[in-house]
Amino acid sequence: MGANQLLARLFRYQAWADEEMLAAIAGLDPERHAEERRLALWLMNHCLVVNRIFAAHLQGIPHGFAADNTPDTPEPETLRREMAALDRWYLDYAAGAAPAALAQSIPFSFTDGDNGYMTREEMLTHIITHGGYHRGEAGRLLTQAAARHPLGVELPWDTYAVHLHRTEPVRRLQGEALPTA
């Protein structure tokens, strides 16, 4: 499997995991789970902003952000819609990038003004690992909220292995004869 294929698979996973997480966050009661909901949405909005920043770096255009989050946090449905569109952009970008382009280093400035550079492949990898880190934080908030009051939604099980087996159930056959069409 080449870098493009692996990155595309990881971005499919990220889109799935983002959708699962935001659906669970939307299930938080705005009154009983107010603080957990606020923080979880803030974390996911942070991911959206950072993803937009790095998408701009990859395209060589200004991102227009002065910070790694916004003053106002969107509601779950708006966040879901915007994240889904950006996850799709990353999936398409990763699947179509030429190997030479993935190896290209790009200089940029962080929102705090510090300079840096990363290869395109490193930027894409950063987006995947960054999102997983913050979904983990949001998942912990959901677990804490569920311990205090039932959520009414299933908590996300955000792992790559779960994603692969839910989206490709044939993997459960473990070497058995594959079904024929």
C-alpha positions as CSV (number, residue, x, y, z in Angstrom):
1,M,0.0,0.0,0.0
2,G,1.4,3.3,-1.0
3,A,1.4,6.6,1.0
4,N,-1.6,7.9,-1.0
5,Q,-3.7,4.8,-0.3
6,L,-2.8,4.7,3.4
7,L,-3.5,8.4,3.8
8,A,-6.8,8.1,1.9
9,R,-7.8,5.2,4.2
10,L,-6.9,7.3,7.3
11,F,-8.9,10.2,6.0
12,R,-11.9,7.9,5.4
13,Y,-11.4,6.8,9.0
14,Q,-11.2,10.4,10.2
15,A,-14.5,11.3,8.5
16,W,-16.2,8.3,10.1
17,A,-14.8,9.1,13.5
18,D,-15.7,12.8,13.3
19,E,-19.2,12.0,12.3
20,E,-19.6,9.5,15.2
21,M,-18.2,11.9,17.7
22,L,-20.3,14.9,16.6
23,A,-23.4,12.7,16.6
24,A,-22.6,11.7,20.2
25,I,-21.9,15.3,21.2
26,A,-25.3,16.4,19.7
27,G,-26.9,13.8,22.0
28,L,-25.7,15.7,25.1
29,D,-28.4,17.4,27.0
30,P,-27.7,21.2,26.7
31,E,-28.8,21.7,30.3
32,R,-27.6,18.5,32.2
33,H,-24.4,18.2,30.2
34,A,-23.8,21.9,29.5
35,E,-20.1,22.1,30.4
36,E,-19.1,18.8,28.8
37,R,-21.1,19.8,25.7
38,R,-19.4,23.2,25.5
39,L,-15.9,21.8,25.9
40,A,-16.4,18.9,23.5
41,L,-17.8,21.3,20.8
42,W,-14.9,23.6,21.5
43,L,-12.4,20.8,21.0
44,M,-14.0,19.7,17.7
45,N,-14.2,23.3,16.5
46,H,-10.4,23.6,17.3
47,C,-9.9,20.5,15.0
48,L,-11.9,22.1,12.3
49,V,-9.9,25.4,12.5
50,V,-6.5,23.6,12.5
51,N,-7.7,21.4,9.6
52,R,-8.6,24.6,7.7
53,I,-5.3,26.2,8.5
54,F,-3.3,23.2,7.2
55,A,-5.6,22.9,4.1
56,A,-4.6,26.5,3.3
57,H,-0.9,25.7,3.8
58,L,-1.3,22.7,1.4
59,Q,-3.0,25.0,-1.2
60,G,-0.5,27.9,-0.7
61,I,-3.2,30.4,0.3
62,P,-3.7,32.5,3.4
63,H,-5.9,30.9,6.0
64,G,-7.1,34.1,7.7
65,F,-7.0,32.7,11.3
66,A,-5.3,34.6,14.1
67,A,-5.8,31.7,16.6
68,D,-6.4,28.0,16.5
69,N,-10.1,28.3,17.5
70,T,-12.9,30.8,17.0
71,P,-14.5,33.1,19.5
72,D,-17.9,31.5,18.9
73,T,-18.3,27.7,18.8
74,P,-20.8,26.4,16.2
75,E,-23.7,24.2,17.1
76,P,-23.3,20.5,16.5
77,E,-25.1,20.4,13.1
78,T,-23.1,23.3,11.7
79,L,-19.9,21.7,12.9
80,R,-20.9,18.3,11.4
81,R,-21.6,19.8,8.0
82,E,-18.4,21.9,7.9
83,M,-16.2,19.0,9.2
84,A,-17.7,16.6,6.7
85,A,-16.9,18.9,3.8
86,L,-13.4,19.4,5.0
87,D,-12.9,15.7,5.7
88,R,-14.0,15.1,2.1
89,W,-11.5,17.7,0.8
90,Y,-8.7,16.0,2.7
91,L,-9.7,12.6,1.4
92,D,-9.7,13.8,-2.2
93,Y,-6.4,15.6,-1.7
94,A,-4.6,12.6,-0.1
95,A,-5.9,10.2,-2.7
96,G,-4.9,12.4,-5.6
97,A,-1.5,13.8,-4.5
98,A,1.5,12.7,-6.5
99,P,4.3,11.1,-4.4
100,A,6.7,13.9,-5.3
101,A,4.2,16.5,-4.1
102,L,3.8,14.6,-0.8
103,A,7.5,14.8,-0.2
104,Q,7.6,18.6,-0.9
105,S,8.4,20.8,2.1
106,I,6.2,23.8,2.7
107,P,7.2,26.8,4.9
108,F,4.4,28.4,6.9
109,S,3.7,30.5,10.0
110,F,1.8,29.2,13.0
111,T,-1.0,31.4,14.3
112,D,1.3,32.5,17.2
113,G,3.7,33.9,14.5
114,D,6.4,31.1,14.8
115,N,7.7,29.8,11.6
116,G,7.9,26.2,10.6
117,Y,7.9,23.8,7.7
118,M,6.6,20.3,7.1
119,T,6.3,18.1,4.1
120,R,2.8,17.7,2.6
121,E,2.8,14.1,3.9
122,E,3.8,15.3,7.4
123,M,0.9,17.9,7.3
124,L,-1.6,15.2,6.3
125,T,-0.3,12.9,9.0
126,H,-0.5,15.7,11.6
127,I,-4.2,16.3,10.7
128,I,-4.9,12.6,11.4
129,T,-3.1,12.4,14.7
130,H,-4.2,15.8,15.9
131,G,-7.9,14.9,15.3
132,G,-7.5,11.6,17.1
133,Y,-5.9,13.2,20.1
134,H,-8.8,15.7,20.5
135,R,-11.5,13.2,19.7
136,G,-10.0,11.3,22.6
137,E,-10.4,14.3,24.9
138,A,-14.0,14.8,23.7
139,G,-14.7,11.1,24.3
140,R,-13.5,11.4,27.8
141,L,-15.9,14.3,28.4
142,L,-18.7,12.2,27.0
143,T,-17.8,9.3,29.4
144,Q,-17.8,11.7,32.3
145,A,-21.2,13.1,31.2
146,A,-22.6,9.6,30.9
147,A,-21.4,8.8,34.4
148,R,-23.5,11.6,35.8
149,H,-26.7,11.3,33.6
150,P,-27.5,8.8,30.8
151,L,-26.8,10.2,27.4
152,G,-29.4,8.5,25.2
153,V,-26.7,7.9,22.6
154,E,-24.0,5.3,22.1
155,L,-20.6,6.5,23.0
156,P,-18.2,6.5,20.0
157,W,-15.7,3.7,19.8
158,D,-13.0,5.7,17.9
159,T,-10.4,3.3,16.8
160,Y,-9.1,2.5,13.3
161,A,-9.7,-1.2,13.8
162,V,-13.3,-0.7,14.7
163,H,-13.7,1.6,11.6
164,L,-12.2,-1.0,9.3
165,H,-14.4,-3.8,10.6
166,R,-17.6,-1.7,10.6
167,T,-17.1,-0.3,7.2
168,E,-15.7,-3.6,5.7
169,P,-17.6,-6.4,7.5
170,V,-16.0,-9.0,5.3
171,R,-12.9,-8.5,7.4
172,R,-14.7,-10.5,10.1
173,L,-14.4,-13.7,8.0
174,Q,-10.8,-14.1,9.1
175,G,-9.7,-16.1,6.1
176,E,-12.9,-17.9,5.5
177,A,-14.1,-18.2,1.9
178,L,-15.3,-14.8,0.7
179,P,-18.9,-14.6,-0.5
180,T,-19.3,-14.7,-4.2
181,A,-21.6,-12.3,-6.1
